[in-house]
Amino acid sequence: MARPAPCPSTLGVILAGGSGRRMGGIDKPLLKLGGESLLLRIAQRLHSQCNGLILNANGDPARFESLGLTIVSDSVPGHPGPLAGILTALEWATEHCPAVEWVVSVSGDTPFLPNDLVKRLHLARQSAETLLACAASDGNLHPTVGLWSVSLKRDLRQALTHEGLRSVRDWASRHGMARASWACEPLDPFFNINTPDDFAAAKALLEKFPEELSSMRQSSPDSLK
């Protein structure tokens, strides 16, 4: 079997454009878990897997400036959801990182991301010969955690602005979505925090598996400390 090619240059984007209605309208990525914000935990896991990292967030960018990430608001109006964040990253990469042909997106409420995320997403799309791949765990698809070819930006803008499409899953399925699957033991790496109960569960997981979660961390640059 031929050895898979190394991962091509990939830009990472953390999607933090949601309103957090089920958490009382607060910025979920700024919630503190084990003394660190969810956003910091996510950035620490992702930065070493990518050739650059940006944050998609709407509203006043000052609330996120402490991390030192480039903050990019939606490139389409109306806050149409995570598809807009993915499109924004694809278009930002074209303008600012023309050598980058791939973007990996993650949700701003998933603090336990795996350290092999980008590698395995690339392997999945290479094996399936597709232009995108999404993460899955325990049989559940996580469409906002995905790898996207920058070449899809025009198709995605058309779907968002002219068709009114809002579902990441529906749009990804149009392009032969590949899946990269992870086990859920000792915990689901794509556990996401939507409600106060979820936040309490995340705290319990951190207390129960401190060594496992510590080993998942990567060193981070000064701007992410």
C-alpha positions, 0 to 999 in steps of 0.5 A: 500500500502506498504511503499517504502523502503528508498533510498539505498546508491547512488553515484552522478556524474556530467557529465562535459566531453563535449567540449561545442562547441555551447558555443564557446568551453568554459567549460559550468560548469564554467559559472557564474550564479547569481555569482556562477558557474553552477557546484557549483549550481549543486553540492549544489543541489546534494550532500545532496541527495547522499552518495558521489559526483564525477565529470566526466571531461576530460582534465586538472583537475586543472580547477575544483579543487576549489570545492574539488570534486574527478575528474575522467576522462573517463575510455574509450578513444576517448571522446565518450560522456555521456555514457562514463561518466556514465560507468566511474562512475559505474566502479569508484563506484565498485572500491572505494565504493563497498557498493554503488549499484547505481549511479545517473548522472546529466548533468553539464549544468542543474543548476535548479535540483530538491531537490527530484531528487534521491528519485523520481528516486529510487521510479520510478525504484522500482515501475517499477522493473527496473535497471535504471530510467531517469528524464522527464519533460513536456513529454520530457525525459532527459536521462543523468539525470538518476539512474543506477545500478552498475551491468550494468557496464559490459553491458555498457562497451560492448555496448560502446567499441564493439558495438560503441553505443553512445546514452544514450536513446538507451542503457537505453531502452534496460533495461526497462527504468523507468521514473520519471516526474516533472512539468515545473511550475514555471520552468523546473527543467532540463533546460539545457544550450547549447547556449548563448541564453540558458544562457541568458534565465537561467539568466532571470529565476533566476531573475524572480524566485529568491525565488523558486530557493533559496528554491530549494538550499540545504546547502553545505559542506565547500568544495562546497562553 
